[in-house]
Amino acid sequence: MYIKFWGVRGSIPTPLTTEQLHERLFHALSGAAGLNLADPAEVQAYIAGLPSNVRRVVGGNTTCVEINTGTETIIIDCGSGMRALGLSLMAREFGRGQGVAHIFLTHAHWDHLLGFPFFAPAYVPGNKLVFYAVNHNPQAYLDHQQTAPTYFPIPPNAMPAEKEFVTLHEGQAVQIGRTVVSNLSLYHPGRAYAYRFDDGESVFVFASDAEYKALNDESLKRYVTFFADADALVFDSQYSLRDVFLSKQDWGHSSAIIGVDISERARVKKLITFHHDPTHSDEQIYAIAGAAREYATLNQIYPDTEVIVGVEGLELFLGQPSGVEFVEHYAEPVSTLALAGQLTSPTVAEVRARLSEALANAPSGRVLLDLTLLASADAIGIKGVLDTARQHPNVSLAALAPGAQIRRLLEQSATGEVLPVFVNRHTALNALAGPAHLRLAAETIGGHYQISEMLFVDDLGVVYRGADLTTRQPVVVRVVAGTAADPLRAEFTTKFKAWQAMQHPALLPGNAAIEHEAWAGFICEPPAGFSLRDWCGTRPPWLALWRTTMQLCQALAAVHSQDITHGALCPEDVIIGGTQAYVACAPLFARPPGHSPDAYQAPEQIRGQPPTPRSDVYALGILLYELCLGAHPFAAESEELRLTLQLYSPPQSPRLRWPEIPADLEAVLLKMLAHDPAERFADGQAVLQAFSRLKVEAGPGG
């Protein structure tokens, strides 16, 4: 049973203050003497070794806890921490509309419900959310706070995920997979309920929001019985013992000291302090746990109870010890080592040993480290991988890490040339198997094209700057790795040769294609101007934006008139030179960090279907939405959420950004961005006809 804490505060969300942050930084930097600050991996490892009360915050979100049984997802309460949990779930089956979550509500106080309207999986059709509450209909809990527009602008019926509501009776058990969930009433204003989760191997008890009026054995018996032999108990520790006895009676909360007394009687292994007072600093919360820890050693009723501070991000693995598993495949031209489970400090020694063995035994000296199955990783685990890679300088090693959390950790450790990171298996394998395409600087290809320097690497290949030795004119060379039989190379070669045959003022022509056994090179003129993204950053006037809009429509119409599908329209393959926009066959500018290549793809393309003229129309729709309205139609705070919105939701209403937008322009943009391809314009020629009928003389703001 895997437990993760997403919200641990009580009563109201409580963000960290600037003063508290400065104090935390002071404590961290005070111990950094002698640290090599130029080595990001060493810095990350130093941070990971700092005391818990320095290197991590308690967190300001209210109650939300995730339980993953291996087959089922269970959630306790919908406090503000549920928002971050939802974004995490979107990277799993919930982002595809295939998730099922069982949500247990302890009671209806607002700090335990306010996160649900921000729970992203609820907005994805196909997901199923099953809510449970004791002696109350959980639907009433949620509907009341989302009465639109009085309390929240989005009513529950605007959340398309399937919802089921289950009213449990007090003492009634329910089974979720192989986990039995039972409940117990707690003394709290309006009453709250504890839940016990028992999967046959481990027991987790959640008992927040409770006051214990009498502390004699008879009064505590029902709690001791319910908590008995729990591997972990989450316990309400909002107040000090003095507050409980003197000033906070009947407020419905308890203290960590009382938690120790009950836990030791119940033989609880881990006591998690929880529902922290919003007025308490992190230091006060750690001090409360420290006092409880000291009391536990003095009490000696059951001296093995461990007291742990409940903090956001805390992970517990109950039952069989968690670790790491390996899947190895030694082959030509690339060997693979896949890691599953945890790449963390407890497993780093084992990972280093197996990785070292894989690097030593790889027949070709090329190894792909597949991290796609990892549940979690920490800085010490990543540093162990980097240190092992440095010990084998003659082996080419790359990592496959499509998960955002693992990628960020690798990027923060500045893996660089020691461990290149890829999000696409095809690209990673090509980078390892055919490194020749990455080492063409200063080479002459095709007899008369001199390559001078690498400009950037993307998912398709490499782009170099060069010159035509015959004409002395500068050129740009895009190199795609792979043999002639490789599908990606073959597809792009076919597209490029068709592109060469086209002539249109809004299309950047292709000059030549050069075939090599390990790669193919494609020559074109250098872009004389800005990328569309950079040009938009200069805030051009409306007439220039509208002129560019029409030129892009003309370009796509020309492409489709030759029965060619572009398949990869994005700001980086649109060049603005003077007053003319040009569309290239593939990106000629590097994509800025944090901008995903699928941000301009139609939903069906993201799901793996081949591009069509209608998917080109969708991509153009995103570009034109940005031109006319200044923002992506699926703007979101994270890549995962943006992808989810793009897959399942309509675009943001243009009227939110331009209230006076002409109705016919709005209709054309929304038709281009229809989720169903059949509802879009058939091709670029139909789009051009629609825009040609529009007369928009002024943009947003006049």
C-alpha positions in Angstrom: 0.0 0.0 0.0 1.5 3.3 -1.1 0.4 6.5 0.7 1.1 10.1 -0.4 0.1 13.2 1.4 -1.0 16.1 -0.8 -2.5 18.4 1.9 -1.8 18.3 5.7 -3.1 21.7 7.1 -6.3 22.2 9.0 -9.0 24.9 8.8 -7.6 27.0 5.9 -4.8 26.9 3.3 -1.6 28.5 4.6 1.2 29.4 2.2 4.8 29.9 3.3 5.7 33.5 3.9 8.7 35.4 2.5 10.2 35.8 6.0 9.9 32.0 6.6 11.5 31.3 3.2 14.4 33.6 4.0 15.0 31.9 7.4 14.9 28.5 5.6 17.5 29.6 3.1 19.7 31.0 5.8 19.8 27.6 7.6 20.5 25.8 4.4 23.3 28.0 3.2 25.0 28.2 6.6 26.1 24.6 6.3 27.2 24.7 2.6 30.9 25.6 3.3 33.2 23.5 1.1 30.4 22.5 -1.3 31.2 22.5 -5.0 28.4 24.8 -6.2 29.5 24.3 -9.8 28.4 20.6 -9.6 24.5 20.5 -9.8 24.4 16.9 -8.8 26.5 17.6 -5.7 24.2 20.5 -4.8 21.2 18.3 -5.2 22.7 15.6 -3.0 23.6 18.2 -0.3 20.0 19.5 -0.3 18.7 15.9 0.0 20.9 15.4 3.0 19.7 18.5 4.9 17.4 17.9 8.0 13.7 17.5 7.1 12.7 20.8 8.7 15.2 22.7 6.5 15.0 20.9 3.1 11.2 20.6 2.9 8.2 22.6 3.9 5.2 21.2 5.8 3.0 22.7 3.1 0.0 25.0 3.2 -2.7 22.8 1.5 -5.6 21.4 3.4 -6.5 17.7 3.8 -6.0 15.3 0.9 -4.3 11.9 1.0 -3.8 9.4 -1.8 -3.7 5.6 -1.3 -2.5 3.5 -4.2 -3.1 -0.2 -3.6 -1.4 -1.3 -6.8 -4.7 -1.9 -8.5 -7.0 0.9 -7.1 -6.7 4.6 -6.5 -8.2 5.8 -3.2 -8.4 9.4 -2.1 -9.3 10.7 1.4 -10.9 14.1 1.4 -11.0 16.9 -1.1 -9.0 19.7 0.5 -6.9 22.2 -1.5 -4.2 19.5 -1.8 -6.6 17.7 -4.2 -5.7 20.2 -7.0 -2.0 19.0 -7.1 -3.1 15.4 -6.8 -5.3 15.8 -9.8 -2.5 17.2 -11.9 -0.4 14.2 -10.9 -3.1 11.7 -11.8 -3.4 13.3 -15.2 0.0 11.8 -16.2 -1.6 8.4 -15.6 -4.7 6.7 -16.9 -6.8 9.7 -15.7 -5.3 11.8 -18.4 -6.7 9.3 -21.0 -10.2 9.2 -19.5 -9.6 5.7 -18.2 -9.2 6.3 -14.4 -11.3 5.2 -11.5 -10.9 6.9 -8.1 -12.7 6.0 -4.8 -13.0 9.1 -2.7 -13.8 8.9 1.0 -15.1 12.0 2.7 -14.5 12.4 6.5 -17.0 15.2 6.9 -18.4 18.3 5.1 -16.4 21.1 6.5 -15.2 23.4 3.7 -11.4 22.9 4.3 -12.0 19.2 3.4 -14.0 19.9 0.2 -12.7 23.1 -1.4 -10.2 21.4 -3.7 -12.7 19.3 -5.7 -13.7 22.0 -8.2 -10.0 22.2 -9.2 -9.6 18.4 -9.6 -8.6 18.0 -13.2 -9.6 14.4 -13.7 -13.2 15.4 -13.0 -13.2 17.3 -16.3 -12.1 14.3 -18.4 -14.9 12.2 -19.9 -14.5 8.5 -19.3 -13.0 8.9 -15.8 -15.1 7.5 -12.9 -15.2 9.0 -9.4 -16.9 7.1 -6.6 -17.6 9.2 -3.5 -18.3 7.7 0.0 -19.6 9.4 3.1 -21.0 8.0 6.3 -24.6 8.7 7.2 -24.8 11.5 4.6 -25.2 11.6 0.8 -21.8 12.8 -0.4 -23.4 14.4 -3.4 -25.0 17.0 -1.1 -21.5 17.8 0.3 -20.2 18.7 -3.2 -23.2 20.2 -4.9 -23.7 22.8 -2.2 -20.3 24.4 -2.6 -20.6 24.5 -6.4 -24.0 26.2 -6.6 -23.3 28.3 -9.6 -22.7 31.2 -9.9 -23.2 32.0 -6.2 -20.4 29.9 -4.7 -18.4 28.7 -7.8 -18.7 29.5 -11.5 -18.6 25.9 -12.6 -21.6 23.7 -11.6 -21.1 19.9 -10.9 -22.9 19.0 -14.1 -20.1 20.8 -16.1 -17.6 18.2 -14.9 -18.1 15.3 -17.5 -16.4 12.5 -15.5 -18.9 9.8 -14.3 -19.8 10.2 -10.7 -21.3 7.7 -8.3 -22.3 8.5 -4.7 -22.4 5.9 -1.9 -23.9 6.6 1.6 -22.3 4.3 4.2 -23.8 3.5 7.5 -21.8 4.0 10.7 -19.7 0.8 11.2 -20.4 -0.5 7.7 -17.4 -1.9 5.8 -16.9 -1.6 2.1 -14.4 -3.5 -0.1 -12.3 -1.7 -2.8 -10.4 -4.4 -4.7 -8.7 -6.4 -1.9 -8.8 -3.5 0.6 -11.5 -3.5 3.3 -12.5 0.0 4.4 -14.3 0.4 7.8 -15.3 3.6 9.6 -15.6 5.0 13.1 -17.4 8.2 14.3 -15.2 10.9 15.9 -16.1 13.8 18.2 -16.1 16.9 16.0 -18.6 19.7 15.4 -21.1 18.1 13.0 -19.3 14.8 13.5 -16.5 13.4 11.4 -15.4 9.8 10.6 -12.2 7.9 10.7 -11.4 5.3 8.1 -9.4 2.1 8.4 -7.9 0.6 5.2 -6.8 -3.1 5.5 -5.4 -5.0 2.5 -4.4 -8.1 4.4 -0.7 -7.1 4.4 -0.9 -3.7 5.9 -3.3 -1.4 7.8 -3.6 2.4 7.3 -5.9 4.4 9.6 -6.9 8.0 8.9 -8.4 9.8 12.0 -8.2 13.5 11.5 -10.6 16.1 13.0 -11.2 14.5 16.3 -11.3 15.5 20.0 -10.9 12.9 22.7 -13.1 14.2 25.6 -12.0 11.6 28.2 -8.7 9.9 28.3 -9.5 6.9 30.6 -9.1 3.4 29.3 -12.8 2.8 29.1 -13.4 6.0 27.0 -10.5 5.2 24.7 -11.3 1.6 24.2 -13.3 2.1 21.0 -10.4 4.1 19.4 -7.7 1.6 20.6 -9.7 -1.2 19.0 -10.2 0.6 15.7 -6.5 1.7 15.5 -5.2 -1.7 16.7 -1.9 -2.8 15.0 -2.0 -0.2 12.3 1.1 0.2 10.3 0.4 4.0 10.2 -2.1 6.2 11.9 -2.9 9.8 10.8 -3.8 11.7 13.9 -5.3 15.1 14.5 -2.4 17.1 16.1 -3.7 20.7 15.6 -3.3 21.9 19.2 -0.9 21.7 22.1 -1.9 19.6 25.1 -2.5 22.9 27.0 -4.9 24.1 24.4 -6.8 20.9 24.4 -7.3 21.0 28.2 -7.8 24.7 28.7 -8.7 26.9 25.8 -9.9 24.8 22.9 -12.4 22.4 24.5 -15.2 21.4 22.1 -13.3 22.8 19.1 -13.0 19.2 17.8 -9.3 18.8 17.6 -6.5 17.0 19.6 -2.8 17.0 20.2 0.2 14.8 19.3 0.7 13.8 22.9 -2.7 12.3 23.1 -2.0 10.6 19.8 1.1 8.9 21.4 -1.0 7.7 24.3 -3.6 6.1 22.1 -1.2 4.8 19.5 1.0 3.0 22.1 -2.1 1.4 23.6 -3.1 0.3 20.1 0.4 -0.9 19.1 0.6 1.5 16.1 3.9 1.4 14.3 3.9 5.0 12.8 2.0 8.0 14.2 1.6 10.8 11.6 0.9 14.2 13.1 -1.7 15.9 10.9 -4.2 18.8 10.4 -1.6 21.3 11.5 -2.8 24.6 12.9 -2.7 27.4 10.2 -1.1 29.8 12.7 1.8 27.4 13.4 5.1 27.8 11.6 6.9 24.8 10.2 9.3 25.1 13.2 6.5 24.9 15.7 5.0 21.9 13.9 8.3 20.1 14.0 8.7 21.1 17.7 5.3 19.6 18.5 6.3 16.3 16.8 9.6 16.4 18.7 7.9 16.7 22.0 5.6 13.9 21.1 8.6 11.8 20.1 10.3 12.5 23.4 7.1 11.6 25.3 6.8 8.3 23.4 10.2 7.3 24.7 9.2 8.1 28.3 5.7 6.6 28.2 7.0 3.1 27.5 3.5 1.6 27.0 4.6 0.4 23.5 8.0 2.0 22.9 8.2 1.2 19.2 5.7 3.8 18.0 7.5 6.2 15.5 6.3 9.8 15.4 6.5 11.4 11.9 5.5 14.9 10.9 2.8 14.8 8.2 4.2 17.1 5.4 3.1 17.6 1.8 4.9 15.0 -0.4 5.4 12.5 2.4 5.3 9.0 1.0 4.7 5.8 3.0 5.1 2.3 1.7 3.3 -0.1 3.9 3.4 -3.9 3.6 6.2 -5.6 1.7 9.3 -3.4 1.5 9.4 -1.4 -1.6 12.5 -1.3 -3.8 13.6 -1.3 -7.4 13.3 -4.0 -10.1 15.3 -4.3 -13.3 14.6 -5.5 -16.9 17.7 -5.9 -19.0 18.1 -6.5 -22.7 21.6 -6.8 -24.2 21.6 -6.4 -27.9 23.1 -4.6 -31.0 23.1 -1.8 -31.6 21.6 -0.6 -28.3 21.2 -2.4 -25.0 18.4 -1.4 -22.6 18.2 -1.3 -18.8 14.7 -0.5 -17.5 14.2 0.5 -13.9 10.8 0.0 -12.1 9.9 1.1 -8.6 12.1 3.6 -6.6 15.4 5.3 -7.6 16.0 6.7 -4.2 18.6 6.7 -1.5 17.6 3.2 -0.1 18.0 1.6 -3.6 20.8 3.7 -5.1 23.6 1.1 -4.2 21.6 -1.7 -6.0 21.0 0.6 -9.0 24.6 1.6 -9.3 25.7 -2.1 -9.2 23.3 -3.1 -11.9 23.9 -0.1 -14.1 27.7 -0.6 -13.9 27.2 -4.2 -14.9 25.0 -3.1 -17.9 27.6 -0.5 -19.0 30.4 -3.1 -18.8 28.5 -5.8 -20.7 26.8 -3.8 -23.4 28.1 -5.4 -26.7 28.0 -2.2 -28.6 29.0 0.2 -25.9 25.6 1.9 -26.1 23.0 1.7 -23.3 19.5 3.2 -23.0 18.4 3.7 -19.3 14.6 3.4 -19.4 13.1 5.4 -16.5 9.5 5.3 -17.7 8.4 2.8 -15.1 9.8 4.6 -12.1 7.3 5.5 -9.4 9.7 8.0 -7.8 13.3 9.2 -7.7 15.3 11.5 -5.5 18.5 13.5 -5.9 20.7 10.9 -4.3 19.4 8.3 -6.7 20.0 10.5 -9.7 23.5 11.4 -8.5 24.3 7.7 -8.1 23.4 7.2 -11.8 25.5 10.1 -12.9 28.5 9.0 -10.8 28.2 5.5 -12.4 28.0 6.9 -15.9 31.2 9.0 -15.3 33.0 5.8 -14.3 32.4 4.4 -17.8 33.4 7.2 -20.1 33.8 5.0 -23.1 30.1 3.9 -23.0 27.3 6.0 -24.6 24.5 6.2 -22.1 21.1 8.0 -22.6 18.0 8.2 -20.4 14.4 7.8 -21.5 12.2 9.8 -19.1 8.8 11.0 -20.4 7.5 11.6 -16.9 7.6 15.3 -16.1 8.7 14.8 -12.4 11.7 12.6 -13.4 12.6 14.9 -16.3 12.7 17.9 -14.0 14.9 16.2 -11.5 17.3 15.1 -14.2 17.4 18.6 -15.7 18.0 20.2 -12.3 21.0 17.9 -11.9 22.4 19.2 -15.2 23.0 15.8 -16.6 24.3 17.3 -19.8 26.6 15.2 -21.9 27.0 12.6 -19.1 23.4 11.5 -19.5 21.3 13.0 -22.4 17.6 12.8 -21.6 15.0 12.0 -24.2 11.2 11.8 -24.0 10.7 9.7 -27.2 12.1 6.2 -27.4 12.7 6.4 -31.2 14.7 9.6 -30.8 16.7 8.1 -27.9 17.5 4.9 -29.9 18.5 6.9 -32.9 20.8 9.2 -30.9 22.6 6.2 -29.5 22.5 3.9 -32.5 23.5 6.4 -35.1 25.7 9.0 -33.4 27.2 10.0 -36.8 24.3 12.4 -37.4 25.3 14.3 -34.3 28.9 14.7 -35.4 28.7 16.3 -38.8 30.1 19.7 -37.9 33.0 20.6 -40.2 32.0 17.8 -42.6 31.2 18.1 -46.3 28.1 16.2 -47.3 26.6 15.6 -50.8 29.9 16.7 -52.4 29.4 20.4 -51.9 27.5 21.2 -48.7 29.9 22.3 -46.0 28.5 22.0 -42.5 29.8 24.6 -40.0 28.0 24.2 -36.7 25.1 22.5 -34.9 22.2 24.8 -34.2 19.9 22.6 -32.2 18.5 19.1 -31.7 14.8 18.2 -31.6 12.6 15.2 -31.7 13.0 14.9 -35.5 16.8 15.2 -35.7 19.5 17.8 -35.8 19.7 21.2 -37.6 23.0 22.5 -38.7 24.2 25.8 -40.2 26.3 25.4 -43.4 27.1 26.7 -46.9 26.8 25.6 -50.5 30.4 25.5 -51.7 29.3 25.9 -55.3 27.3 29.1 -54.9 28.9 30.3 -51.7 25.4 30.8 -50.3 24.5 29.9 -46.7 22.2 26.9 -46.1 20.4 25.1 -43.3 20.8 21.3 -43.1 18.3 19.2 -41.2 19.6 15.7 -40.6 17.2 12.8 -39.7 18.8 9.7 -38.2 18.0 6.1 -39.2 18.5 3.8 -42.1 16.5 4.0 -45.3 14.1 1.5 -44.0 13.4 3.5 -40.8 9.7 4.7 -41.0 10.4 8.2 -39.6 13.2 8.9 -42.0 11.3 7.4 -45.0 8.2 9.4 -44.2 10.1 12.7 -43.9 12.1 12.0 -47.1 8.9 11.5 -49.0 7.4 14.7 -47.6 10.5 16.7 -48.3 10.8 15.6 -51.9 7.2 16.5 -52.5 7.9 19.9 -50.8 10.8 20.5 -53.2 8.4 20.4 -56.1 6.1 23.1 -54.8 6.4 26.8 -55.6 4.5 29.3 -53.6 5.5 32.7 -52.1 4.4 31.6 -48.6 6.4 28.3 -48.7 10.1 28.0 -47.9 11.5 25.7 -50.7 13.6 22.7 -50.1 16.9 22.6 -52.1 18.2 19.0 -52.0 18.0 15.7 -50.2 21.1 13.7 -49.4 20.9 10.0 -48.5 23.4 8.3 -46.2 23.3 4.8 -44.8 22.8 6.1 -41.2 21.0 9.4 -41.9 19.4 11.6 -44.4 20.2 15.3 -44.9 17.8 17.9 -46.2 19.0 21.3 -47.5 17.1 24.5 -47.6 17.6 28.3 -47.5 18.4 29.8 -44.1 15.4 31.6 -42.5 15.8 35.3 -43.1 13.7 36.7 -40.3 12.1 35.7 -37.0 10.3 32.6 -35.9 6.6 33.2 -35.5 6.9 32.9 -31.8 9.7 35.5 -31.5 7.9 37.8 -34.0 4.7 37.7 -31.9 6.9 38.7 -28.9 7.6 42.0 -30.6 3.9 42.9 -30.3 3.3 43.7 -34.0 0.3 45.9 -34.9 -3.1 44.3 -35.7 -2.8 44.9 -39.5 0.5 43.0 -39.5 -1.0 40.1 -37.5 -4.0 39.9 -39.8 -1.7 40.0 -42.9 0.3 37.1 -41.4 -3.0 35.2 -40.7 -4.0 35.4 -44.3 -0.6 34.3 -45.5 -0.6 31.3 -43.3 -4.0 30.3 -44.6 -2.7 30.7 -48.2 0.4 28.5 -47.3 -1.7 25.7 -45.9 -4.1 25.9 -48.9 -1.1 25.5 -51.2 0.3 22.5 -49.4 -3.1 20.7 -49.4 -3.7 21.6 -53.0 -0.8 19.2 -53.8 -2.2 16.4 -51.7 0.5 17.0 -49.1 -0.1 16.9 -45.3 2.3 19.1 -43.3 1.8 17.2 -40.0 4.0 19.4 -37.8 2.8 23.0 -38.0 4.2 25.1 -35.1 5.7 28.5 -34.5 9.2 27.2 -35.1 8.6 26.3 -38.8 7.0 29.7 -39.6 9.4 32.4 -40.6 8.5 36.1 -40.6 10.7 38.0 -43.0 9.7 41.6 -43.5 6.1 41.6 -44.5 6.0 38.0 -45.7 5.4 34.8 -43.7 7.0 31.6 -44.9 6.1 28.0 -43.8 8.9 25.5 -43.8 8.7 21.7 -44.1 10.1 21.3 -40.6 11.2 23.5 -37.7 14.2 25.7 -38.4 14.3 27.3 -35.0 14.9 25.7 -31.6 11.8 25.2 -29.5 12.1 27.3 -26.2 12.4 25.2 -23.0 9.1 24.2 -21.5 7.3 24.2 -24.9 6.2 20.7 -25.8 6.1 19.6 -29.4 2.5 18.3 -29.0 1.2 21.8 -28.1 0.2 22.3 -31.7 -1.0 18.8 -32.5 -4.6 17.7 -32.9 -6.0 15.3 -30.3 -6.0 12.4 -32.7 -2.3 13.0 -33.5 -1.5 13.1 -29.8 -3.1 9.7 -29.5 -0.8 8.3 -32.2 -3.0 8.6 -35.3 -1.3 9.7 -38.5 -1.7 13.4 -39.5 -4.4 14.4 -42.0 -5.4 17.7 -43.6 -7.9 18.1 -40.8 -5.2 17.8 -38.2 -3.2 20.5 -40.1 -6.3 22.7 -39.9 -6.4 22.1 -36.1 -2.7 23.1 -35.8 -3.2 26.2 -37.9 -6.2 27.0 -35.7 -3.9 27.1 -32.7 -1.4 29.4 -34.5 -4.2 31.7 -35.6 -5.8 31.8 -32.2 -2.4 32.9 -30.8 -2.0 35.5 -33.5 -5.5 37.0 -33.0 -5.8 36.6 -29.2 -2.2 36.5 -27.9 -2.4 33.2 -26.0 -2.6 29.4 -26.6 -6.2 28.2 -26.7 -5.4 25.6 -24.0 -3.3 27.7 -21.7 -2.5 25.9 -18.5 0.0 26.0 -15.6 1.5 22.7 -16.4 2.3 20.5 -19.4 0.2 17.7 -18.1 -2.9 19.9 -17.6 -2.5 21.6 -21.0 -2.3 18.2 -22.7 -5.4 17.1 -20.9 -7.3 20.2 -21.9 -6.2 19.7 -25.5 -7.3 16.0 -25.5 -10.7 16.4 -23.9 -11.9 20.0 -23.6 -13.0 22.8 -26.0 -10.6 25.7 -26.3 -10.9 28.7 -24.1 -13.6 31.0 -25.3 -12.1 33.7 -27.5 -14.4 36.2 -25.8 -12.6 35.8 -22.5 -9.6 37.5 -24.2 -11.4 39.7 -26.8 -15.0 40.4 -25.6 -15.8 42.3 -28.9 -14.4 39.6 -31.2 -16.5 39.5 -34.4 -18.9 36.5 -34.2 -17.9 35.2 -37.7 -14.1 35.2 -36.8 -14.9 33.5 -33.5 -16.9 30.9 -35.3 -14.1 30.1 -37.8 -11.5 29.7 -35.1 -13.7 27.4 -33.0 -14.5 25.3 -36.1 -10.8 24.9 -36.8 -10.3 23.7 -33.2 -13.3 21.3 -33.1 -12.4 18.2 -31.1 -14.0 15.9 -33.7 -12.0 16.1 -37.0 -15.3 15.7 -39.0 -16.5 19.0 -37.6 -13.4 21.0 -38.7 -12.8 22.5 -42.2 -11.8 19.7 -44.6 -8.5 21.3 -45.6 -6.5 24.5 -45.9 -8.4 25.6 -49.0 -11.6 25.6 -47.1 -10.0 27.6 -44.3 -8.7 30.2 -46.8 -12.1 30.6 -48.3 -13.6 31.1 -44.8 -11.0 33.7 -43.8 -11.3 35.5 -47.2 -14.9 36.2 -46.4 -14.0 37.9 -43.1 -13.3 41.7 -42.8 -11.7 42.4 -39.5 -10.4 46.0 -39.5 -9.4 46.2 -35.8 -8.1 43.8 -33.3 -8.4 43.5 -29.5 -8.4 46.9 -27.8 -9.5 48.8 -30.9 
